[in-house]
Each structure stands twice: as C-alpha cells, then as structure tokens.
Amino acid sequence: MDVKTVGSKEARKAIAMVKVAAPLMAQKVMDLAIQAHGAVGLSHQFPLASWYARTRTVRFMDGPDEVSLIYIPKHLCLSLNRWAEF
C-alpha cells in the first residue's frame, strides 16, 4: 500500500497495524535469539541484550500499543458499516 496512491486517510489503518506488529515481532525475534543462546545471549560478548533493549524502546516511540489496538478495530468496524449501507 502506497500512501501516495490511496491517501493518508485510507493508509491510517495499515500504518496503525504496522506500528503494533513490527515492534512486537522484532521483540519476539530478539527474545527467541536470547533464549537460543542461553546466558551468553545476555552477556557483553553478544549484542543481543542491547538489541533487545532497542527493540523494546521502539515500542514506546509511537505511543502505547493500546492506542493503536483501540484505533484499529474501531476504524475497521466503521469501514464495514459504510459498506453495509450499500
């Protein structure tokens, strides 16, 4: 989806979904990598611990996930109601 072709109003739902899904997936991948390496994954020999901290910080950058998690279903329901009128 390109914001230029569909417009910013239509792209809001997709942007909200990405704001939640991408940091959560990155954090899950980092958590699995740390688990796979055991205690060494938290040591200074590997950068996994600092990467995990960075991916956790990314989740705070765009505001709490709860805001997007409220926005997404609300606007999906609104878009479904618009189609139900036809």
DSSP file with accessible surface (Angstrom, degrees, kcal/mol):
  #  RESIDUE AA STRUCTURE BP1 BP2  ACC     N-H-->O    O-->H-N    N-H-->O    O-->H-N    TCO  KAPPA ALPHA  PHI   PSI    X-CA   Y-CA   Z-CA
    1    1 A M              0   0  160      0, 0.0     2,-0.5     0, 0.0     3,-0.1   0.000 360.0 360.0 360.0 129.2    0.0    0.0    0.0
    2    2 A D    >>  -     0   0   81      1,-0.1     4,-2.3     0, 0.0     3,-0.6  -0.925 360.0-146.8-110.5 127.6    1.4    3.4   -1.0
    3    3 A V  H 3> S+     0   0   69     -2,-0.5     4,-2.1     1,-0.2    -1,-0.1   0.859  99.9  58.7 -60.9 -32.8    0.2    6.5    0.8
    4    4 A K  H 34 S+     0   0  191      1,-0.2    -1,-0.2     2,-0.2     4,-0.1   0.848 111.9  38.7 -66.8 -33.5    0.5    8.5   -2.4
    5    5 A T  H <4 S+     0   0  107     -3,-0.6    -2,-0.2     1,-0.1    -1,-0.2   0.864 128.7  28.2 -87.8 -36.3   -1.9    6.2   -4.3
    6    6 A V  H  < S-     0   0   60     -4,-2.3     4,-0.5     1,-0.1    -3,-0.2   0.626 107.9-119.8-100.9 -14.5   -4.5    5.5   -1.6
    7    7 A G     X  -     0   0   30     -4,-2.1     4,-1.6    -5,-0.4     5,-0.1   0.083  25.9 -84.7  90.4 156.0   -4.2    8.7    0.5
    8    8 A S  H  > S+     0   0   77      1,-0.2     4,-0.9     2,-0.2    -1,-0.1   0.834 123.3  58.8 -69.2 -30.3   -3.3    9.1    4.1
    9    9 A K  H  4 S+     0   0  149      1,-0.2     3,-0.5     2,-0.2     4,-0.4   0.927 110.4  41.7 -66.1 -42.5   -6.8    8.6    5.4
   10   10 A E  H  4 S+     0   0   97     -4,-0.5     4,-0.5     1,-0.2     3,-0.5   0.804 112.5  55.1 -73.0 -29.5   -7.0    5.1    3.9
   11   11 A A  H  X S+     0   0    1     -4,-1.6     4,-2.7     1,-0.2     5,-0.2   0.626  83.8  87.3 -81.0 -10.6   -3.5    4.2    4.9
   12   12 A R  H  X S+     0   0  121     -4,-0.9     4,-2.6    -3,-0.5    -1,-0.2   0.882  87.1  50.3 -57.7 -42.2   -4.1    5.0    8.6
   13   13 A K  H  > S+     0   0   40     -3,-0.5     4,-2.2    -4,-0.4    -1,-0.2   0.939 112.9  45.7 -63.1 -45.0   -5.3    1.5    9.4
   14   14 A A  H  > S+     0   0   32     -4,-0.5     4,-2.4     2,-0.2    -2,-0.2   0.908 112.8  50.6 -65.4 -39.8   -2.4   -0.2    7.8
   15   15 A I  H  X S+     0   0   76     -4,-2.7     4,-2.5     1,-0.2    -1,-0.2   0.923 110.2  49.9 -64.5 -42.5    0.1    2.2    9.5
   16   16 A A  H  X S+     0   0    8     -4,-2.6     4,-1.1    -5,-0.2    -1,-0.2   0.901 110.7  50.3 -63.0 -39.6   -1.5    1.5   12.9
   17   17 A M  H  X S+     0   0   76     -4,-2.2     4,-3.0     1,-0.2     3,-0.4   0.916 111.5  47.4 -65.3 -41.2   -1.3   -2.2   12.3
   18   18 A V  H  X S+     0   0   90     -4,-2.4     4,-2.1     1,-0.2    -2,-0.2   0.888 105.3  59.8 -67.8 -37.1    2.4   -1.9   11.3
   19   19 A K  H  < S+     0   0   81     -4,-2.5    -1,-0.2    -5,-0.2    -2,-0.2   0.790 116.5  34.0 -61.6 -27.5    3.1    0.3   14.4
   20   20 A V  H  X S+     0   0   12     -4,-1.1     4,-1.4    -3,-0.4    -2,-0.2   0.880 121.5  44.2 -90.4 -47.9    1.9   -2.6   16.6
   21   21 A A  H  X S+     0   0   58     -4,-3.0     4,-2.6    -5,-0.2     5,-0.2   0.900 107.7  53.9 -71.1 -43.6    3.0   -5.7   14.6
   22   22 A A  H  X S+     0   0   56     -4,-2.1     4,-2.6    -5,-0.2     5,-0.2   0.948 111.9  41.6 -63.4 -50.6    6.6   -4.7   13.6
   23   23 A P  H  > S+     0   0   13      0, 0.0     4,-2.5     0, 0.0    -1,-0.2   0.902 115.3  52.1 -65.2 -35.2    8.0   -3.9   17.0
   24   24 A L  H  X S+     0   0   70     -4,-1.4     4,-2.2     2,-0.2    -2,-0.2   0.922 112.1  45.5 -64.4 -42.3    6.2   -6.9   18.6
   25   25 A M  H  X S+     0   0  112     -4,-2.6     4,-2.6     2,-0.2     5,-0.2   0.917 112.2  51.0 -67.5 -41.7    7.7   -9.2   16.0
   26   26 A A  H  X S+     0   0   39     -4,-2.6     4,-2.4    -5,-0.2    -2,-0.2   0.922 111.5  48.3 -61.7 -41.6   11.2   -7.7   16.4
   27   27 A Q  H  X S+     0   0   21     -4,-2.5     4,-2.5    -5,-0.2    -1,-0.2   0.906 110.8  50.8 -66.2 -38.2   11.0   -8.1   20.1
   28   28 A K  H  X S+     0   0  128     -4,-2.2     4,-2.5     2,-0.2    -2,-0.2   0.916 110.0  49.7 -65.1 -42.1    9.8  -11.7   19.8
   29   29 A V  H  X S+     0   0   79     -4,-2.6     4,-2.3     2,-0.2    -2,-0.2   0.930 112.2  47.8 -62.2 -43.9   12.7  -12.5   17.4
   30   30 A M  H  X S+     0   0   22     -4,-2.4     4,-2.5     2,-0.2    -2,-0.2   0.908 110.8  51.7 -64.8 -39.6   15.2  -10.9   19.8
   31   31 A D  H  X S+     0   0   68     -4,-2.5     4,-2.5     1,-0.2    -1,-0.2   0.927 110.5  48.0 -62.7 -43.1   13.7  -12.9   22.7
   32   32 A L  H  X S+     0   0  103     -4,-2.5     4,-2.4     2,-0.2    -1,-0.2   0.886 110.3  52.3 -65.3 -37.2   14.0  -16.1   20.8
   33   33 A A  H  X S+     0   0   27     -4,-2.3     4,-1.6     2,-0.2    -2,-0.2   0.918 110.5  47.5 -65.5 -40.9   17.6  -15.3   19.9
   34   34 A I  H  X S+     0   0   16     -4,-2.5     4,-1.0     1,-0.2     7,-0.4   0.924 112.0  50.4 -65.4 -41.7   18.5  -14.7   23.5
   35   35 A Q  H >< S+     0   0  136     -4,-2.5     3,-0.6     1,-0.2    -2,-0.2   0.906 108.5  52.6 -61.7 -40.7   16.7  -17.9   24.5
   36   36 A A  H 3< S+     0   0   85     -4,-2.4    -1,-0.2     1,-0.2    -2,-0.2   0.848 113.2  43.3 -65.8 -32.8   18.7  -19.9   21.9
   37   37 A H  H >< S-     0   0   92     -4,-1.6     3,-1.0     1,-0.2     4,-0.3   0.519  96.2-157.4 -90.9  -7.0   22.0  -18.5   23.2
   38   38 A G  G X<  -     0   0   38     -4,-1.0     3,-1.2    -3,-0.6     4,-0.4  -0.305  63.8 -14.5  66.6-146.7   21.1  -19.0   26.9
   39   39 A A  G >  S+     0   0   87      1,-0.3     3,-1.3     2,-0.2     4,-0.4   0.805 133.0  65.3 -63.2 -27.8   23.0  -16.9   29.4
   40   40 A V  G X  S+     0   0   61     -3,-1.0     3,-1.3     1,-0.3     6,-0.4   0.846  90.2  66.8 -64.4 -29.0   25.6  -16.0   26.8
   41   41 A G  G <  S+     0   0    0     -3,-1.2     8,-0.6    -7,-0.4    -1,-0.3   0.751 103.1  45.6 -63.9 -21.6   22.9  -14.1   25.0
   42   42 A L  G <  S+     0   0  113     -3,-1.3    -1,-0.3    -4,-0.4    -2,-0.2   0.459  97.1  95.3 -98.4  -2.7   22.7  -11.6   27.9
   43   43 A S  S X  S-     0   0   35     -3,-1.3     3,-0.8    -4,-0.4     6,-0.4  -0.269  88.1-109.5 -82.3 173.6   26.5  -11.2   28.2
   44   44 A H  T 3  S+     0   0  201      1,-0.2    -1,-0.1     4,-0.1    -3,-0.1   0.497 107.3  80.0 -81.5  -2.0   28.5   -8.4   26.6
   45   45 A Q  T 3  S+     0   0  158     -5,-0.2    -1,-0.2     1,-0.1    -4,-0.1   0.770  98.9  39.9 -73.1 -27.5   30.1  -11.0   24.2
   46   46 A F  S X  S-     0   0   80     -3,-0.8     3,-0.6    -6,-0.4     4,-0.3  -0.940  77.2-136.2-120.6 148.0   27.0  -10.8   22.0
   47   47 A P  T 3> S+     0   0   57      0, 0.0     4,-2.4     0, 0.0     5,-0.2   0.371  77.1 105.0 -83.5   9.0   25.0   -7.6   21.1
   48   48 A L  H 3> S+     0   0   14      1,-0.2     4,-2.7     2,-0.2     5,-0.2   0.879  75.4  52.7 -60.6 -41.1   21.6   -9.4   21.7
   49   49 A A  H <> S+     0   0   36     -8,-0.6     4,-2.2    -3,-0.6    -1,-0.2   0.928 112.5  44.2 -63.3 -42.8   20.9   -7.7   25.0
   50   50 A S  H  > S+     0   0   52     -4,-0.3     4,-2.2     2,-0.2    -1,-0.2   0.888 113.1  51.9 -70.6 -35.7   21.4   -4.2   23.6
   51   51 A W  H  X S+     0   0  116     -4,-2.4     4,-2.5     2,-0.2    -2,-0.2   0.905 108.7  51.3 -63.5 -40.8   19.4   -5.1   20.5
   52   52 A Y  H  X S+     0   0   71     -4,-2.7     4,-2.2    -5,-0.2    -2,-0.2   0.929 109.2  50.3 -61.5 -43.6   16.6   -6.4   22.8
   53   53 A A  H  X S+     0   0   52     -4,-2.2     4,-2.1     1,-0.2    -2,-0.2   0.899 111.2  49.2 -62.4 -39.6   16.6   -3.1   24.7
   54   54 A R  H  X S+     0   0  157     -4,-2.2     4,-1.9     2,-0.2    -1,-0.2   0.907 110.2  49.3 -66.2 -42.9   16.5   -1.1   21.5
   55   55 A T  H  X S+     0   0   24     -4,-2.5     4,-0.9     1,-0.2    -1,-0.2   0.869 111.2  50.8 -66.7 -32.2   13.6   -3.1   20.1
   56   56 A R  H >< S+     0   0   86     -4,-2.2     3,-0.5     1,-0.2     4,-0.5   0.899 108.3  52.4 -68.8 -37.8   11.7   -2.6   23.4
   57   57 A T  H >X S+     0   0   75     -4,-2.1     3,-1.5     1,-0.2     4,-0.8   0.868  99.6  63.2 -65.7 -34.7   12.4    1.1   23.2
   58   58 A V  H >X S+     0   0   59     -4,-1.9     3,-0.7     1,-0.3     4,-0.7   0.853  93.6  63.3 -59.6 -32.2   10.9    1.2   19.7
   59   59 A R  H << S+     0   0   51     -4,-0.9    -1,-0.3    -3,-0.5    -2,-0.2   0.762 104.1  47.4 -65.7 -23.0    7.6    0.1   21.1
   60   60 A F  H X4 S+     0   0  131     -3,-1.5     3,-1.3    -4,-0.5    -1,-0.2   0.663  93.2  79.1 -89.0 -17.8    7.4    3.4   23.2
   61   61 A M  H << S+     0   0  133     -4,-0.8    -2,-0.2    -3,-0.7    -1,-0.1   0.884  98.7  37.4 -61.5 -44.4    8.3    5.7   20.3
   62   62 A D  T 3< S-     0   0   97     -4,-0.7    -1,-0.3     1,-0.4    -2,-0.1   0.203 122.8 -95.8 -94.7  16.3    4.9    5.9   18.7
   63   63 A G    <   -     0   0   28     -3,-1.3    -1,-0.4     4,-0.1    -2,-0.1  -0.258  67.9 -28.0  93.8 174.2    3.0    5.8   21.9
   64   64 A P    >>  -     0   0   73      0, 0.0     3,-1.0     0, 0.0     4,-0.9  -0.284  51.8-128.4 -65.2 145.5    1.4    2.9   23.7
   65   65 A D  H 3> S+     0   0   16      1,-0.2     4,-2.8     2,-0.2     5,-0.2   0.810 105.0  70.0 -60.0 -30.6    0.2   -0.1   21.7
   66   66 A E  H 3> S+     0   0  123      1,-0.2     4,-1.4     2,-0.2    -1,-0.2   0.842  92.7  56.4 -60.5 -33.5   -3.2    0.2   23.4
   67   67 A V  H <> S+     0   0   92     -3,-1.0     4,-2.2     2,-0.2     3,-0.3   0.951 112.6  40.5 -63.0 -47.5   -3.9    3.4   21.5
   68   68 A S  H  X S+     0   0   18     -4,-0.9     4,-2.7     1,-0.2    -2,-0.2   0.876 111.5  57.2 -68.2 -36.0   -3.4    1.6   18.2
   69   69 A L  H  < S+     0   0   91     -4,-2.8    -1,-0.2     1,-0.2    -2,-0.2   0.749 111.5  43.1 -69.3 -21.8   -5.1   -1.5   19.4
   70   70 A I  H  X S+     0   0  118     -4,-1.4     4,-1.5    -3,-0.3    -2,-0.2   0.852 114.4  50.8 -83.1 -40.3   -8.2    0.6   20.1
   71   71 A Y  H  X S+     0   0   56     -4,-2.2     4,-2.4    -5,-0.2     5,-0.3   0.898 103.8  58.1 -64.0 -43.6   -7.9    2.5   16.8
   72   72 A I  H  X S+     0   0   22     -4,-2.7     4,-2.2     1,-0.2     5,-0.2   0.954 110.6  37.3 -60.2 -57.5   -7.6   -0.5   14.6
   73   73 A P  H  > S+     0   0   66      0, 0.0     4,-2.6     0, 0.0     5,-0.2   0.889 114.6  57.3 -66.1 -32.8  -10.9   -2.3   15.4
   74   74 A K  H  X S+     0   0  125     -4,-1.5     4,-2.0     1,-0.2    -2,-0.2   0.953 112.6  39.1 -60.2 -47.9  -12.8    0.9   15.7
   75   75 A H  H  X S+     0   0   45     -4,-2.4     4,-2.1     2,-0.2    -1,-0.2   0.800 112.6  56.2 -77.8 -25.7  -12.0    2.0   12.2
   76   76 A L  H  X S+     0   0   67     -4,-2.2     4,-2.1    -5,-0.3    -1,-0.2   0.924 109.7  47.0 -66.3 -41.7  -12.3   -1.5   10.8
   77   77 A C  H  X S+     0   0   72     -4,-2.6     4,-2.3     1,-0.2    -2,-0.2   0.903 110.8  52.0 -65.6 -39.9  -15.9   -1.6   12.1
   78   78 A L  H  X S+     0   0   73     -4,-2.0     4,-1.7    -5,-0.2    -1,-0.2   0.909 109.8  48.8 -62.4 -40.7  -16.6    1.9   10.8
   79   79 A S  H  X S+     0   0   15     -4,-2.1     4,-1.4     1,-0.2    -1,-0.2   0.875 110.7  50.9 -68.9 -34.2  -15.4    0.9    7.3
   80   80 A L  H  X S+     0   0  113     -4,-2.1     4,-1.8     1,-0.2    -2,-0.2   0.895 107.6  53.2 -68.5 -36.9  -17.6   -2.3    7.4
   81   81 A N  H  X S+     0   0  100     -4,-2.3     4,-1.0     1,-0.2    -1,-0.2   0.857 104.6  55.7 -66.4 -34.2  -20.6   -0.2    8.4
   82   82 A R  H  < S+     0   0  128     -4,-1.7     3,-0.4     1,-0.2     4,-0.4   0.902 109.7  45.9 -63.8 -38.2  -20.0    2.0    5.4
   83   83 A W  H >< S+     0   0  191     -4,-1.4     3,-0.9     1,-0.2    -2,-0.2   0.823 104.7  62.1 -74.0 -28.2  -20.1   -1.0    3.1
   84   84 A A  H 3< S+     0   0   76     -4,-1.8    -1,-0.2     1,-0.2    -2,-0.2   0.773  92.9  65.5 -69.3 -22.2  -23.2   -2.3    4.8
   85   85 A E  T 3<        0   0  158     -4,-1.0    -1,-0.2    -3,-0.4    -2,-0.2   0.772 360.0 360.0 -70.1 -24.3  -25.2    0.7    3.8
   86   86 A F    <         0   0  198     -3,-0.9    -3,-0.0    -4,-0.4    -4,-0.0  -0.344 360.0 360.0 -82.5 360.0  -25.0   -0.1    0.1
